[in-house]
């Protein structure tokens, strides 16, 4: 009984700690000049569109102003995005997304105001 409980505790610790350890190991590399990176701009537009599908808040993509990328089971992007809100005012937003080039799939991990 004690061995089984101990194994459950160890398993729970590993399951909880692994995502934090994996993300701490990611090395992020700045994206040079996002204005001159059409693919980065496309990703920013996709992130806003995907967010709008989920939140129904009608944001409108303007551009990616800065960002970074990391290799993690594909390419993970951290993007600083400028978009128009419902009132037509420009706002700053942060998005994290994963692009799996081989499978041609994208996943929006998080999206929210930059503040």
Buried (B, 14 or more C-beta within 10 A) or exposed (E): EEEEEEEEEEEEEEEEEEEEEEEEEEEBEEBEEBEEBEEBBEBBBBBBEBBBEEEEEEBBBBBBBBBBBBEBEBBBBBBBBBBBBEEEEEBEBBBBBBBEEEEEEBEBEEBEEEE
